[in-house]
Amino acid sequence: MRLFAKELVATGQLHADVEVDDAADWIWATNGPELYLLLVGDRGWSPEKYEVWLTRGWIRLLLVDGAS
């Protein structure tokens, strides 16, 4: 995840207010199966809803101007 975060820096996409380690932690924490199972398995979200939610969250938190 840290390599991915560093790639965002190298391409100028990581928001200046976000530290590489924080970005890597956010990606790591939300990329595991536990969160997916909680929301899709326990809360009844569809896989599509989870995908949209996670994508929008990463974009808003990590990327410059919150745009892809």
Residue pairs with C-beta under 8 A, 6 or more apart in sequence:
1 24
1 25
1 27
1 28
1 31
2 20
2 21
2 24
4 24
4 27
5 14
5 20
5 21
5 23
5 24
5 27
5 62
6 20
8 14
8 23
8 62
8 63
9 20
12 64
13 62
13 63
13 64
14 20
14 23
14 62
14 63
14 64
15 61
15 62
15 63
15 64
16 64
18 61
18 62
23 62
26 58
26 61
26 62
27 58
27 62
29 35
30 54
30 57
30 58
36 50
39 45
39 50
39 53
40 46
40 47
40 50
45 53
59 66
59 67
59 68
60 66
